[in-house]
Amino acid sequence: MSKLIFDFNNAVGKTAGPCGFSEKELEDAQRMLEAAHDAMDSKAMGFRRLPTAQDDLLADIETTAGDIRQRYDNFVVLGIGGSALGPIAVHQALFADDADINFFVEDNIDPVRLARVFGGLDLGKTMFNVITKSGKTSETMAQLMAAAGMLQEVGLPLDEHIIATTDKQNGNLARIAREEGLKTLVIPDDVGGRFSELTPVGLLPAAVCGYDIRAMLRGAADMDAICARRENNPAATYALLHVIGMKKGLSISVMLPYADSLKYMSDWYAQIWAESLGKRTNLAGEEVFCGQTPVKALGATDQHSQIQLYTEGPADKIITFLRVETFSRDLDIPKAFAYVDDIAFLGGRAFSELLDAERSATEYALLRAGRPSITITLSEVDAYSVGALLYFFEMATAYAGEMLDINTFDQPGVEEGKLATFALMGKPGFEEKKAEMDARPQKDEAWIME
C-alpha cells in the first residue's frame, strides 16, 4: 500500500539550524495546539464524514460513470474554484495513456478557450457535468447556458447530455435539473466547495476517467485516523509551523512538487489555503487580517526561475516539497557525447534519479540559506496516495483555522466581487450596488498610459 511520509527536520530541531522553529517557540504554542485538538475533536466538520459515509452514493457514481464511458467520447466539467481545481489536480495525478474518454475542465470563461473547446466537440458524443452548489455562480451558469444552447440548436435532449452536481433541492441549478429532468448528484449541505473533492464534485469525474474512487476514499480514511492523533500528528504539526511562521513574518507558503503529476495539486492547495485562512476578522469579530499567501511552483522547472528569490530574497517563506519515491515510468539517460566531460557523468543515470537529486540539492540550498522547508514523500502516485494527500491538506487547513481562531469555512471576501458582477451585468435587485459602483472616484487620466 502506498503511503505518505512527512519530514519536518528542515523546519524544526537541531538539523534545521538557524532557519528552524526553536524549542521555546514550540513550547509557547502548546496551549494553542491543544485547543486546536479539542476543537477538531468536538466540532462537526462535514468534510470529515466523506471518507467513510458514502457507500450507497459510490455505487450510483460508479454505475453512472460506466454508462458515460460506454456511450460518450467526451466528458466536460463546467465549474470554477473548488468545483474545478480538485478534478483537475486528480486527473493530472492519475492520468493514464490508455484513457478511453476525453476529459475537459472548463474552469474559466475566456471566450477564445471556450469557443475552441466547444467548437471541437461532437455534441452527440459529449456529456457535460455542471457543478455549482448554489446555482448563482455567474461563470458556471453562463457555461451551462452555452452548452444547453448548443445542444438545443442541434436537437439533442438536455437530459441525455447534462448531469448536475448541486444542492439537494435549493438553488438555480437544482431548479433547472428538476425542470429538465437532469440526472443530479448532491453536494452535502455541510461541505463547502474547496473541501468538496471527495464528494460527487470530484468523485464522478474521477470515476468517469477510470480512477479508483474507493481507493481514494480509503487513503482519506486512513489519513483521517493519522490526523486525529494527539501525538505525531502531521496535519497538526504542519498547521502549527505555518501559524507560528505567520506570526514571525513567514507570510508566503510555497508548494513545490517535484513531479509533473502533482503540478496542479499546488493550484488546489492555493485555493484551500488562501480562501480558508485569509480572513479580516476572528471569531470574536476583531480585526486580525490573518492568512498566508500560497505560491505554486514546480521542480525542477522553477529552480531556474524562483529559487534565486527563495534562497537570497526576503526571509518570508516556508516551502513544502512534494516528493515521489517511485515513478510509474522512468527513462535512462543514454551515454551520449561521452567526450564532453561536463555532461558525461549523467550518462547511465535515470531521469528520476536526476530529478530527486535536483530536489535534494534545492532542499540543501534552502537549509544553507536559513530558509525553512518541509518534505512530503509519496511512495508512489496512485489513487490511494492522492486521496490521502488531499485529505491531509484539508485537515491541516482546518487545524490552522482553529489555531488562528477564524471561520475556516466561509469566504466573505469573495462575495463582494460576486455582488459587483451581478450589478455590472444588470441583474435585477442590484441597482443600489450599481449606483454605489458608479459613484466611486473616477480614474485619473494622468495615470493611464499608451
PyMOL commands that set and color helices and strands:
alter all, ss='L'
color gray80, all
select helices_A, chain A and resi 14-19+23-28+30-42+46-49+55-71+82-94+111-119+123-125+138-153+158-160+172-180+193-195+200-208+213-226+234-247+260-262+265-277+301-304+307-312+341-344+351-368+383-404+412-424+431-438+445-447
alter helices_A, ss='H'
color red, helices_A
select strands_A, chain A and resi 4-7+74-78+102-106+126-131+162-166+183-186+252-257+279-281+287-290+293-296+317-324+373-378
alter strands_A, ss='S'
color yellow, strands_A
deselect
rebuild
show_as cartoon
